[in-house]
Each structure stands twice: as C-alpha cells, then as structure tokens.
Amino acid sequence: MKKWLTGLLALVLVLSTFTGASAKNDKDKKDKKFRLGVEVLLQDQLNLIKGKRVGLITNPTGVDKNVTSIVDLLHANPKVQLTALYGPEHGVRGDAQAGQYVEKYIDEKTGVPVYSLYGATKKPTPEMLKNVDVLLFDIQDVGARFYTYIYTMALAMEAAKENNIPIIVLDRPNPIGGTKVEGPVLEDKYSSFVGEYPIPVRHGMTVGELALLFNKEFKIGANLTVVKMEGWKRSMYYDETPLEFVLPSPNMPTLDSTLVYPGAALIEGTNVSEGRGTTKPFELIGAPFINSSDLAAKLNAYKLPGVTFRAASFTPTFSKHANKLSHGIQIHITNRNVYKPFETGLYIVKTIHDMYPNDFQFTAPGSDGISFFDKLVGNGSIRTDIKAGKSVEEMKKAWQAGLNKFTHVREKYLLYK
C-alpha cells in the first residue's frame, strides 16, 4: 500500500510538472504573438521615423511589454532623433493630479523639451512643432468618451494637418474590451474636452480605431498612419493580454477602476464623492448625508447584471468631502461580461437623487451655462429626466437610435476581430 501511494504521488508530481511546463510554454507563445504598436514600429516599421525629427505625445503608459518607456526607447535608438515631448493631462511622467497645469520644462533623463497639452494650450502650436518632422502618439486609453487623452490625440491630429506634419498613432488595447458600446451619443451642444465628438460613453474602440474614425467622420484630414497591434482580439480585457497594468492617470489605479469608470464617473457631475482621495476611486461612492446600508439595499434590489453593492464608509483625503466621513457603497463587479457600467452609474445617480432630494445636487452650470453632469452624459435630457422621476429604462429608449447609428458607422473603422 505504501509503495502504491509513493508511486501515485510520483505520477502526480510528474503530471503537474508537465502541465505547468505546458502552460508556461503556451503563455510564452501567446506573449510572443502579442505586440503593441510601439513594438511593431520599432521592430518592423522603423522606416516611418528613421532619420526624422520626432515629436512624441505620451505619458507613463507609453511602455513596451517590458515596461520600458517609449521615451527611453526612442532616445536610445541611434536611428531616431527625439526632439520634443508633449504631455497630456497628468504630464509625460504622470506626476500631475487631475486638472493640474504643467509648465514647459526639460526632461531630466533625456534633455528633451517637454510641452504641456493640458491647460492653456491643448493643441500643439507651430512654435512647439518647429523642430518636428513627424508626430507620434502613444498613450493608453481607458475606453470611455470622457477620458481626455483621446481629445489630446484629436487635437494633435488637427495640428499635424495644419502644419503639414504626418502623425502616427501607436495602437494599444481597449482595457475594457472592444465588443460592447453603451450609453448616449454626445450631442454637439455639449461638446467639451470631456467629450469632443458624437460618440457614446463606452465606445468599444482602440485609440487607433478612434483616430481613423475622427480623421474621416469628423473631417480632420490629417496624414495619419495607425500602427496596429498584433495578437489583440476584441473580446480581450486588459488582464487577458501579457501586459502589465500601468496607471493611465493618478485616479485610475487598477483594471477594476477602468471597468466601473464609464458609469461611476457620472458622480463627478454631482456633490457626491466618486472616491477621489481614497485607494478605490470610482469604486467607492458616497457623501456624509447618505445612509450606506439603505443605499446598498436599494441598489441591490434592482438586481443589475454583473454587479453587487456593498455598504461602505470612507474618508477622502482630498477632493469632494475631504477629511469628512462619507457613507455610500463600493461597486463590486461579479461578472464583467454582462456588467453595464454606464447603466449602473445612471442607476446610482438616480437612486441617490431620489433618496436624498434635499441634499443631493448636480453641479451648477459653468460660464457656458452647461452643467458638468450634462457634459459627461453628453446631453441635457438625462438630468432633466432624473429630476422628472423617469425610469432608467425610459432614458435608455431615448438614446438607443443614436447608439444604433454610431454602431453602424463604427464598423468601418474596426481593425481587429
């Protein structure tokens, strides 16, 4: 009996070793098949920038599979002349908080001048482009219309067109997948830097695909090249790639942050905290006037797909309700394949509004007469409908026709299956 057990254990050990080695080999093959746009450029298409003065728009997400910065890769390549860097919101090295203006400066590591594309100057000026033969864009998006990097890209495309400079977009994955679209299409009146073009909140496209759509549908007309990825499929979430997750911005620390963001960010247009100043921004939502147990129970009663809500309390260290104990919920995704982030966010906003009518507030209109909430959703009707007591299902019916139309247009620009 003892010999039999010893033999069985040895067999199990051999099989587990073989299985582990096989799984590792499969992963290695998958890793080798997957290449980002930056890797394809440097390995196969260097002729696009060889011997040219390159202006690079990037941030800390502009890295290869080994998490080496494209800034350093280009600077170290003797065949490339990196002459200018441009930083979007949060800067090239990612050390600026949301909304913080970054002045022009010299990058310490490379000695290359860095220009801000956030604040007073969102589009590269002729002065910024005077030593540039070609523009490169390499930034990780998060898949939501109101994330500003895609408009930094669009404005760079406009500048490239106006200054007769070609622009190259190095493609990266949509971290929340490329199969689902959700939410209302932005109406022109509500165009802003958190929504420049009529696309839905969850667009289901990569930055390269968006660049092609922007260039043609919205008549930018730049001399545009998109360097495609290899090995990415539309169904993939970020953790199904061999890539490490690099924070796209200070308040987007994890993949879960990106998954909830297309809906939870609507809270930014209210007096409720979206969790900035905590370790779970956009997953934690609350305010001092909320009863966390009541809110969680109400939201869970809707039985929304792929999500559950936990009563939670937290104290933000900055932003709304800083240093004040707030109560609310934490969003827990139980099945991301059926989870609908925008719809979920709308249920959260409407429910808090209905439960606390004397405390809840939408942000006041700005100098343009438009509430920030309206800019986020892309229209003025949803806020009006919430105040009028309409259901989320009624609101969804109102935007469905526009969403269907966009989905049809979108098909023309999809680069991956």
N, C-alpha and C positions, 0 to 999 in steps of 0.2 A: 504493500500500500504506500509506504514512504517513497519507494523508487518511482512508483506511478505518479505521485504528486510532484516529485522532483522533475520528472520528465515533462509533465504538463506545464509546470512553471517555466521550464526552459523553452518550451514551444511558444508559450505566450510571450516571453521576452523576445524571442526571435521575430515573431509576427509583429509585435508592437514596434520593434526597431525597423523592420522592413516598411511597415505602414508609415512610420514617422519620416523615414528617408524618402519614401514615395511622395508624401505630402509636401516635404520640403522641395523636392525636385519639381513638383507641379507648381509650387509658388515661385520658384526661381524662373521657370519657363514663362509664367504669367508676368513676372516683373520685367523680364527681358523683352516681352512683346509690348509692354506698355511704355509709351514715350510721350512726354509732354511736348508742346510746341517749341519750347526753348531747346529741348534736346534734339528734336528733328532739325531745327535751324542750325545748330552748331555742328551737328554730325553730318547732315546731308545737304543743307541749303545755305551754307555759309556764303556762297556767291551773292546772296541777296544783300549782304552788308560788307563783304570783303573790300578792304581798301577805302571804305567810305567813312565819313564823319557821322557817328551815330548819336542821336539823342534818345535817351531811354526813359520811358514813363513806367515807374514800378514802385513797389513797396516791399515789406518783408516777405510777402507771399510769392514774390518772383524768384523762386528757387527751383533747382532740378530735383531729381529723386533722392539725391544725397544731401538735400537741404543746403546746397551751396548757392549763394546769391547770384543772380544773373549779372548784377553789377560787378562782382568779383570775377565771374567767368569771362565777361567781355573785356574787362580791364586787363586781365592776364593774357588775353589772346593777342599775339603779335600781328595778326592779320586784320584786327579791328581797331578802330580809333574811336574810343568813347569820349565824346566832347561835352555832353550835357546830360544832367539828370533832372527829372521832373517828378515831384511828389504830389499825390492826390491828398485828400483829407487824411490826416494822421501822419503824413510825411513819408519820405523814402525809407527811413529806418523804423517807422511805426511808433515814434515816441511822442506823438501829439494826441491829446484827447479829442473827442468829438467836438467839432466846431472851432477848434483852436487854430489860429492863423500861424503859419510857419514862414518866417522871412527867408530870403535868399541867403545861401551860405555855401561854404566849400566842404565837400565830403572829406572827412579826415583821412579815411582809408585810401581813397583814390586820387584826391586832389582835384576832382571834377566839380565844377559849379553845379549847385542844386537850386532849382527854381520851384516855387510853390504854385500848384494849380488848384489851390483852395483859398477862399477868402476873396481879396480884391481882384485877383487875376485867375480865373478858372480856365481860360483858354491861352495856350502858348502865344506870346506876342512875336512879331517879326524880330524884335531885339533878342528874344530868347532863342530864336531859331537861326540866328545869323551864321553860326558855325556848325550847322547840321545839314547833312545830305539826305538822311533817311531817319524817320521816327520809328521807334519800336514801342509796343505796348505789351507789358507782361504783368498782369495783376489778377489775382484770384477773386472772382465774384462770388456771391452767395445765393443768387437765383431769385432775388426779389426786386421789383421795379424801383423801390425807393432807396436802394443801396447805391450810393453816389458814384462809385467807380465807373459804372458803365456810361455815365454822362461826361466824366473826365475823358473817357475814350472817344465819345462822340464829338466833343469839343476839340480834341486833338486832331480828329479826322477833318473837321472843318478848317482848322489852322493849316493842316497839311495841304488841303485843297487850295486855300487862299495864297499859300506861299510856294506852291508848285513843288512840294516835297512828297515823295511816296511814304506811305505808312504801312507798317507790318504789325499785325496783331498775332501774338503767340497764344495759341488756344490752351485752355485749361478746363477741367471738368466743371459741370454744374454740380455742386456738392449735394444738392437735394434731388438729384436725378433730372433726366431730360424728357420724361414722358408725360408729366402732368402740368396742366395750365389751370389757373384758378383766379377768380376774383374779377372785378370790373376793369374794363379797359379805360385808361385815363382819357378824360375829356379835355380838349385843347385849352379851355378857360383855366384849368387847374394845373397847367404846365409850370414846373419849377425845377430846381436842382435835385429834388427828391422824386421827380417824375417828369422827364422832358418830353417823352413821346407817347403816343397812344398804344401802349402795350398793357397787358393785365398784370396784376400784382405778382403772381407766380407765373413766369413766362416759359419755364422749361427749356431754356436755350443756353448754350455756352456763350462766352464773350465773343468768340469768333463768329458764331452764327448771328448774334445780335449786331455785330459790326456790319456784316453783309446786309442784314435787314435794314439797319439805319441808313446805310450808304445808298441803297436803291429806293426803298419805300419812302424815305424822308428826304431824298434828293440832296444828299451831302455831296456825292460825286467825287470822292477822294480817289487817288491812285492807291487802291487798297489791296494788300495781299494778306490772306489768313494762312498761317502755318498750322496745319491740322495736327491733332494728337494721333497717336497710334494705340490701339488696344482699348479705347474707351467705348463703352456701349451706353445707349440712352438710359437703360434701366439701372445703371450703376449709381449707388450713393458713394460719397467720398470714401467711406471706410471699406468699400469693395475694390478700391484701387490700391496699388502698392505705395501710395504717397503718405507722408507724414502730414498731419494737420497743423498748419501754421496759422496763427490768429490773423484773419483778414483785417481786423481792427480791434482796439482795446476791449470793446464790449461784445465781441464775438469769439469767446474763448474755446468753444467746443463745437463739434458737429451738431449736438443737440440744440445749441444756440441757433444755428442756421436753420434747423428744421422747424422751430417754433416761430422764427423771426417774421415770416411773411404775414402772420396774423397778430402775434404779440406786439409787434411794433406799432400797431394802431393805438396802443395805450399811450404812446408818445404824444398823441394829439389830445390828451386829457390831463386832468390834475391827479391821476393815479400813477404811482411809480411803476415803471417797466423793469425794475430790478437793477437799474444802473446803480453802481456803488455797492453791489453785492457780488458774490462769486458766481451767481447764476442769473446774469442779465437776460431778460426776455423770458426766462423760465419762471422767475418769481414775479408776481404781480400783486400790488396791494397799496393800501393807504391807511392812515390812522383811523379813519371813520368806518372801516369795513369790519364786519364780523367774519372771521376766516371760516369757521365751521358752517355758518349759514351759506356763504358764497360757494364753498366747495360742494355742499349738498345740493344746492340749486343747479350748479353746472353739471354735476354727475347725473342728475335726474334727466338731463337731455339725452344721455346715452350716445354722445357723439362718437363717431367711428375713430378707433385707434388712439384714444386718449383718455386719461383719468386725471382727476384734480385732487390734490392733497392740501388740506388746510395748513397754512404756513404763516409764520410771523418772521419779520426780518427788520433790520435797522440799516438803511442805506448810509454809506459813509460820505456820499456826495450826491449831487443831482436832486431830484424831487424828494421831499421829506427827509432830507439829510439829517442824520443823527436823531431821527424820531422813529419810535417803534411803530411799524406798519403791519397790517394784517391782511391776509388775502389767500392766494393759492400758489402752488407750484404745479406747472404743467408737466405731466409725465406721459410720454408717448409710449403706448403699448404695442402699436402696430403701425409703423411708418408707411406701409404700403397702402393703407386705407385712410390714414390721417389726413385731414384737410386743414392746413394751418390758417388760411385766411378766414374760412368759415368759422373755425374755432375762435379766432380772435374777435370776430364780429359778435359771436355769442357772449364772449366775456365782456366786451364793452357794453352791449345792450343790457346784459344782466346787472352789471354794476350800476348802470344808469337807472334801471327800473327799481332796484332795491334801495338806492340811496339818492333819490331825486333832489334832496335838499343840500347834499354835499358834493355829488359828482358834477364836474364841469368839463365841457370841451374847451380847448384853448381858444382864447379870444382872437378875433380876426386881426391880421397884421396890417401893415401900412397899405397893402394891396387890397384890403377888405376881405381876405380869404383866410379861413381858419386852417391851422396846420393839419388838423384832422382831415379836412377836405382835400388838402394836397396829398396826404398819404393814401386815401382811398381813391382819389382821382376824380371826384365829383362832389357836388353839394347835396345830392339827394339822400345819401345814406344817413348822414347826420340828421337831416330833416325827418326821415322815416323812423329813426330811433326815437326821436322826440315825439313823433306822432303815434308811437306804440305799434308800428308794423312789425310783423314777424321777419326773421331772417330768411325764411323761405320766400316771402313776398319780395324781399330785396334781391334775392338770387334770380328770380324770374326777370327782374328789370334789367339785369346786366347780361343775361345769357346770350342774347342775339349778338351783342358786340363781341363777346368772348368766342362765339362760334365763328364769326367773321375773321377774327385775328388768327384763330387756329388754322383756318384755311390758308391765309397768307403766309403764316409761319412755315408751313410745309415746304415752301420753295427754297428756304434757306437752311434747312437742316443738313448737316454734314456727316452725321453718324446714324447708325441703325440701332 
